[in-house]
Amino acid sequence: MRIRIITLFPEMFDGPFGASIVSRATRDGLVEITTHQLRDYAKDKHRTVDDTPYGGGAGMVMKPDTLGDAVDDLKQQAANSGEPDPRVILMSPQGRRLDQRVAGEFSTHGSLIIVCGRYEGVDERFIEACVDEEISIGDYVISGGEPAAIVLVDALTRLIPGALGSQDSAPSDSFATGLDGKLQGPVYTRPPEWDGREVPEILLSGDHARLEKWRKEQSDARTGERRPDLLNQQNEYED
């Protein structure tokens, strides 16, 4: 899988993508991630990427021509490499909410271009002409699309076959298909007793049928307590 990220701050990705699962997946050739400085596509000597909004208002708006040139160039790179036509994603608080199902959708694409917005937003003409989908990581505003892009890339990378140490890890995560989109129940490890609290006896029993039943019950109970909205939603996950 190939992921290209358009950003004004490529250095923000060095740490997160240089460690843990994303780093291992990159090293193993499961995903290739590159960052591309938007200012490299600016047409003036000041490398301008934004301007004041028409109609007045606070802040600056990212220019459509610079963003459009960046996307066109990266799409051409993908075509030259024989990749499928990249899906262009804009990280935006106005987009579809990122969840496990959405991450799963993107993990199956061979090529993605992720655009990180900044300032007061992105010229609407660029969105209309170049963006396939806007994605949000939640109902709050952050300084730019970079942290959101890191979250998206991490979430989809761990769903790529071979990215995790165990093939059973992803299906048992909260919100995953193996849990019907519900929360994962409590987990325990050694020592068997700590601070006067003991590991539930059933986890030491070795009875796999009882264990599976217990885990499902715990998942249902925790979801009902902490995220009852998940129980009320129609299950859209498929095995």
C-alpha positions as CSV (number, residue, x, y, z in Angstrom):
1,M,0.0,0.0,0.0
2,R,1.2,3.5,-0.8
3,I,0.3,6.6,1.2
4,R,1.3,10.1,0.2
5,I,0.7,13.0,2.6
6,I,0.5,16.6,1.6
7,T,1.5,18.8,4.5
8,L,3.1,22.1,5.6
9,F,4.9,20.3,8.5
10,P,6.4,17.0,7.3
11,E,8.6,16.8,10.3
12,M,5.5,16.1,12.5
13,F,5.4,12.6,11.0
14,D,8.9,11.5,11.7
15,G,8.4,10.4,15.3
16,P,5.0,8.6,15.0
17,F,5.9,6.8,11.8
18,G,9.4,5.9,13.0
19,A,8.2,3.7,15.8
20,S,5.9,0.8,16.7
21,I,3.5,-0.9,14.2
22,V,3.7,1.7,11.4
23,S,7.5,1.6,11.4
24,R,7.5,-2.2,11.3
25,A,4.9,-2.3,8.5
26,T,7.1,0.1,6.6
27,R,10.2,-1.9,7.2
28,D,8.5,-5.1,6.1
29,G,7.3,-3.5,2.8
30,L,3.6,-3.6,3.7
31,V,3.1,0.1,3.4
32,E,5.1,3.0,1.9
33,I,4.5,6.4,3.4
34,T,6.0,9.6,2.0
35,T,5.4,13.3,3.0
36,H,5.3,16.1,0.5
37,Q,5.9,19.8,1.4
38,L,3.0,21.8,0.0
39,R,5.2,24.9,-0.3
40,D,7.2,23.1,-3.0
41,Y,4.3,23.6,-5.3
42,A,3.9,27.4,-4.6
43,K,4.4,29.6,-7.6
44,D,6.0,32.7,-6.0
45,K,9.3,33.3,-4.3
46,H,7.7,33.5,-0.9
47,R,6.2,30.0,-1.4
48,T,2.8,31.3,-0.5
49,V,0.1,28.6,0.2
50,D,-2.7,30.8,1.7
51,D,-4.5,34.0,1.2
52,T,-7.2,36.2,2.9
53,P,-10.8,34.9,2.5
54,Y,-13.1,36.6,0.0
55,G,-16.0,38.3,1.8
56,G,-13.8,39.1,4.8
57,G,-13.4,37.2,8.0
58,A,-10.6,36.2,10.3
59,G,-7.7,34.0,9.4
60,M,-6.3,32.7,6.1
61,V,-7.5,30.1,3.6
62,M,-5.4,27.6,1.8
63,K,-5.1,28.3,-1.9
64,P,-6.8,25.9,-4.4
65,D,-4.2,26.2,-7.1
66,T,-1.3,25.1,-5.0
67,L,-3.2,22.2,-3.5
68,G,-4.5,21.2,-6.9
69,D,-1.0,21.2,-8.4
70,A,0.3,19.0,-5.5
71,V,-2.5,16.4,-5.9
72,D,-2.0,16.4,-9.7
73,D,1.7,15.7,-9.3
74,L,1.2,12.9,-6.8
75,K,-1.4,11.3,-8.9
76,Q,1.0,11.4,-11.8
77,Q,3.7,9.8,-9.7
78,A,1.2,7.0,-8.8
79,A,0.3,6.5,-12.5
80,N,4.0,6.3,-13.4
81,S,4.5,3.6,-10.7
82,G,1.6,1.6,-12.0
83,E,-0.5,2.1,-8.9
84,P,-4.3,2.3,-8.8
85,D,-5.8,5.8,-9.0
86,P,-5.2,7.2,-5.5
87,R,-8.1,8.1,-3.3
88,V,-7.7,11.7,-2.1
89,I,-8.7,12.3,1.5
90,L,-8.9,15.7,3.2
91,M,-8.6,15.7,7.0
92,S,-11.4,18.0,8.1
93,P,-13.7,18.4,11.1
94,Q,-16.6,18.6,8.6
95,G,-15.9,15.1,7.2
96,R,-17.2,11.6,7.9
97,R,-16.3,10.4,11.4
98,L,-13.4,8.0,11.4
99,D,-14.2,4.6,13.0
100,Q,-13.0,1.1,12.7
101,R,-15.2,0.4,9.7
102,V,-13.8,3.5,7.8
103,A,-10.3,2.5,8.7
104,G,-11.0,-1.0,7.3
105,E,-12.3,0.5,4.0
106,F,-9.1,2.6,3.5
107,S,-6.8,-0.3,4.5
108,T,-7.9,-2.1,1.3
109,H,-7.0,0.8,-1.1
110,G,-3.7,0.4,-2.9
111,S,-3.0,4.1,-2.9
112,L,-4.0,7.1,-0.9
113,I,-3.3,10.8,-0.9
114,I,-4.0,12.5,2.4
115,V,-4.2,16.3,2.5
116,C,-3.6,18.1,5.8
117,G,-5.5,21.3,6.1
118,R,-4.4,24.4,8.1
119,Y,-5.5,27.9,9.0
120,E,-9.2,28.7,8.6
121,G,-9.7,25.9,6.0
122,V,-9.3,25.0,2.4
123,D,-10.8,26.7,-0.6
124,E,-14.0,24.9,-1.5
125,R,-13.2,24.7,-5.1
126,F,-10.2,22.4,-4.4
127,I,-12.5,20.2,-2.4
128,E,-15.1,20.0,-5.2
129,A,-12.5,19.4,-7.9
130,C,-9.9,17.1,-6.2
131,V,-11.1,15.5,-2.9
132,D,-12.9,12.2,-2.9
133,E,-13.7,12.3,0.8
134,E,-13.3,14.4,3.9
135,I,-12.5,12.5,7.2
136,S,-12.8,13.8,10.8
137,I,-11.4,12.1,13.9
138,G,-13.9,13.8,16.2
139,D,-16.1,16.7,17.0
140,Y,-13.3,19.1,18.1
141,V,-10.8,21.4,16.3
142,I,-7.1,21.0,16.3
143,S,-4.3,23.2,14.8
144,G,-4.1,21.2,11.6
145,G,-4.7,18.0,9.8
146,E,-1.4,16.4,10.7
147,P,-2.3,14.8,14.0
148,A,-5.5,13.6,12.4
149,A,-3.6,12.1,9.5
150,I,-1.3,10.3,11.9
151,V,-4.4,8.7,13.6
152,L,-5.8,7.6,10.3
153,V,-2.6,6.1,9.0
154,D,-2.0,4.2,12.3
155,A,-5.6,2.9,12.4
156,L,-5.6,1.6,8.8
157,T,-2.0,0.3,8.9
158,R,-2.7,-2.1,11.7
159,L,-5.5,-3.6,9.6
160,I,-3.2,-4.5,6.7
161,P,-2.6,-8.3,6.8
162,G,0.8,-9.0,8.4
163,A,1.2,-5.6,10.1
164,L,0.5,-7.0,13.6
165,G,2.5,-9.6,15.4
166,S,-0.6,-11.9,15.7
167,Q,-3.3,-12.4,13.1
168,D,-5.8,-12.6,16.0
169,S,-5.0,-9.1,17.4
170,A,-7.0,-6.8,15.2
171,P,-10.3,-8.9,15.3
172,S,-10.2,-8.7,19.1
173,D,-9.8,-4.9,19.3
174,S,-12.5,-2.7,20.5
175,F,-14.9,-1.8,17.6
176,A,-13.5,-4.6,15.5
177,T,-15.5,-7.2,13.5
178,G,-14.6,-9.9,16.0
179,L,-16.5,-8.0,18.7
180,D,-19.4,-7.0,16.4
181,G,-18.3,-3.4,16.7
182,K,-18.5,-3.4,20.5
183,L,-15.9,-2.5,23.2
184,Q,-13.3,-5.0,24.3
185,G,-13.8,-6.4,27.8
186,P,-11.2,-6.2,30.6
187,V,-7.8,-7.9,30.2
188,Y,-5.3,-9.1,32.8
189,T,-1.7,-10.4,33.0
190,R,0.7,-11.5,35.7
191,P,0.9,-11.4,38.7
192,P,-2.3,-13.3,39.5
193,E,-2.8,-11.1,42.6
194,W,-2.0,-7.4,43.0
195,D,-3.0,-4.8,45.5
196,G,-5.5,-7.2,47.0
197,R,-7.1,-7.7,43.6
198,E,-7.2,-11.2,41.9
199,V,-7.4,-12.2,38.3
200,P,-10.9,-13.6,37.6
201,E,-10.8,-17.4,38.2
202,I,-12.3,-18.2,34.8
203,L,-9.1,-16.8,33.1
204,L,-7.1,-19.4,34.9
205,S,-9.5,-22.3,34.1
206,G,-8.3,-23.3,30.7
207,D,-11.9,-23.9,29.7
208,H,-12.0,-22.2,26.3
209,A,-15.8,-22.4,25.8
210,R,-16.4,-20.7,29.1
211,L,-13.7,-18.2,28.4
212,E,-15.3,-17.2,25.0
213,K,-18.7,-16.9,26.7
214,W,-17.2,-14.8,29.5
215,R,-15.4,-12.5,27.1
216,K,-18.6,-11.9,25.1
217,E,-20.5,-11.1,28.3
218,Q,-17.8,-8.7,29.5
219,S,-17.8,-7.0,26.1
220,D,-21.5,-6.6,26.1
221,A,-21.5,-5.3,29.7
222,R,-18.7,-2.8,29.2
223,T,-20.3,-1.5,26.0
224,G,-23.6,-1.1,27.7
225,E,-22.0,0.8,30.5
226,R,-19.6,3.1,28.6
227,R,-21.0,3.2,25.0
228,P,-24.7,2.2,25.0
229,D,-25.0,4.0,21.6
230,L,-23.0,1.2,20.0
231,L,-25.6,-1.3,21.2
232,N,-28.4,0.8,19.7
233,Q,-26.8,1.1,16.3
234,Q,-27.5,-1.5,13.6
235,N,-24.4,-3.6,13.2
236,E,-22.8,-2.7,9.9
237,Y,-19.8,-5.0,10.2
238,E,-19.5,-8.1,8.2
239,D,-17.5,-11.2,9.1
